[in-house]
Structure formats: structure tokens, C-alpha cells
Amino acid sequence: MHKDDFHLADGCYLLSHSVGRALKSSQQHFTEHYFAPWQSSNKEPWQHWLAALEQFTNALSVLFNAPSEQFCPQVNLSSGLTKLLMAHPKLQQKNCKVLMAQSDFPSMGFAMQKALPSCAEIIFIPEHETLTDINVWQRYLTHDIDLVFISHVYSNTGVQAPVHDIVALSKVTNSLSIIDVAQSAGVIPLDITALNADFMIGSSVKWLCGGPGAAYLWVNPQQISNCEPKDVGWFSHQTPFEFDINHFAYNSSALKFWGGTPSVAPYIIAAHSIGYFAQLGVEKVREHNLAMLAVIHQQLAEFVVSPSASEQCSGTVILDFKQQQAQVLTALSDANISVDARALGIRVSPHIYNSEADIHEFISVVKQALKGAE
Ligand SMILES: Cc1ncc(COP(=O)(O)O)c(C=O)c1O
């Protein structure tokens, strides 16, 4: 049923961990809210565009259960992370110590290395450690850690971190916490108010099907007044239209992280698709995703290298076909089934628009390729 709502080409698309498919209704929504106000009158379109931008934070508010003023649009996660690190006094201390994982998305590590003071220490939990295990986090998250960076989901391993337990631990160690939801938003439900992390960064490009350029930053209300962003502009100002070059006052909401004249187009597209998933319910997407993953786990059990328990697995299953990997990839490509491969194996991500028939087709092509390779 939901398949009809999305643009799907022939074949089978299992790459939602990379780019989610566009909604069929997105193009018309974009024309109406981006081009129409710009083309159809002599009035400047900003009033309409600013209202459309508000739709973006309103949609995030429903999706993550937090007031919309706690969200700020960002271009991508790296930029949002850089702004955060430079804004918080605790993270600009000379000897600041940060904990993250070797399996985090590399761009997050790059931003850390450049935005923290040069003598800051970044500790990486090594790849061999089990990131689903809170005891592992407990060993590394000690009282001297100023910030813990947690990927809700690790993009290459199909692992989901126990975010609730880690955030609870960070309160005991008095460490700040940042959650990266790039790979979980839209497939794994998250109530950010209940989680009570300090910050969250995410995007709309993957399971939320909202395209690139529409990332976001969430700031816990208890942290807002502690943050003094350095990368500012008139849209970070409490009264952007004051136009007094000698007076700048931070916006009292998360919009203090905004900056200069914002881009509009990506947020109009993303607001529409986030609204779609907020209304559908991420629980429903996850239920479907888990049902499809269960079929793969059952049929291709010996090749699965990602966790299988629902609270430990991401929306993506990782399959390692070892020496037969190349044959499997060729067979999938010939059958027009879209997946990709990383160091641990092939990544397969069933979304709400993938039917059970798609998954059976995928399994059948894999099994035939394995037989042929014998
Ligand atoms: C876990 C995770 N974080 C971050 C990103 C992307 O960060 P950015 O928006 O800065 O490109 C990705 C992209 O795949 C990701 O998987």
C-alpha cells in the first residue's frame, strides 16, 4: 500500500541507509511552497518561505516528541557538530576529553579533530568492542570524559547503541551527550524528550526520504543558555530584523545556531516527507522493517554478521558472503536489486516501500548466485 506513495523504479531498492526514495507528492508540494510564492506575485516570497521553514521544525517536533523551538535547521551533521563543539564552554577547555567510537561515521571524527581545541583528547572505542553492550560503554565512559558522542545506529555494522543506558550513564559521569540519528531517524522510534540527551544531530536523507541539505540540531532546553555559537548571522539573532550592526543578542531558542540567510528548498522537501513519516508513525516503519529483516535472518542466517535482536539491530542487515561476495553483488546488480557493500559485507535495508515479495526475490537471487559459485 505504502509502495504507491513513493517513486520506485523497476527492480528492488534496498538502499534506504544511503538515500530514501522520494515521495510522489514531494514535487507538487515543492512547486506550491517554493516556486509558486516566488513566481506568482511581486511580493517578496520570504514570508511564505519562513512559514515553510517552520513546517520543518514542526515536523521534527512531532517525529521526536520535543517542542519545535528546540530544533534548528542545519546543512548537514558535520556542520551542526562543529557549531555545537565550538559553542559549549566545556568543550573549548584546553584539556577537554571526548569519547566516541571507531565505528562512528568518519565525518564526525573529522569535525571533532578540527573543532575541539588542538590539545583536546579524543578516545575511540575500538572496533572489536561490542557497542550494544552497556558494560563496554561503562568501561570507557569515566568521570573525566567531558562529552560522549553516540551514534544511535552505526552505518557499516548494523548495530544499534543502547542510547538510553548510555545517556543515563553520562548523567552519572557528568559528561555531555550528543546523539547522531543520521541512520536511525525514520526507522527506529526515538522520543528525545524522554531520552534527555544534551544534543542530537540528524539529517533527512536516508529513512526519512527527504533529500540532502535538510539536517537539524536539537538542543536540550537545559543547555540552551550554556551555548554561545561562534558561527552566527542575522537568523541567530533574537530579533533578526532589528538591523543594528552594533547590537547582537542570541536567539533564546535553538535558532541561535542558525546563521545567515538560510537555504529554503531542501527544508520544504524534507518537511513534507518528515510530516508523512510522523503521521504514519515510525513504530509502523520499524515493525515492517523488522518483519522483513526476520525473513532475511531466517533464510540467510549463516551470512548475517549484524545483530538480530530487535533492540540491538539497526534497520540494515549486513551479510558477509566472503569469497562469493563478488558473484552475489553481480547477480543482484543483474537482477536490478540495489544494495551496496562495506568492509563487513553487503548492506540491505528494507523500508516501508519494500514488500515481502521484494525480500523473497532478493533471497532467491542470492541463493542462485551462491549455487552458481559452488
Ligand atoms: C551515522 C552517520 N552520521 C553522519 C552521517 C553524515 O554526516 P554529514 O551529514 O555531515 O554528511 C552519515 C552518513 O551516512 C551517517 O551514516
The ligand as a Gaussian input file, in Angstrom:
#p B3LYP/6-31G(d) Opt

LIG

0 1
 C       25.911000       7.690000      11.256000
 C       26.119000       8.808000      10.271000
 N       26.401000      10.035000      10.714000
 C       26.588000      11.064000       9.869000
 C       26.453000      10.890000       8.504000
 C       26.612000      12.037000       7.538000
 O       27.086000      13.222000       8.067000
 P       27.002000      14.549000       7.182000
 O       25.549000      14.964000       7.168000
 O       27.842000      15.537000       7.850000
 O       27.469000      14.217000       5.810000
 C       26.165000       9.627000       7.992000
 C       26.054000       9.415000       6.523000
 O       25.924000       8.367000       6.003000
 C       25.987000       8.566000       8.903000
 O       25.713000       7.334000       8.454000

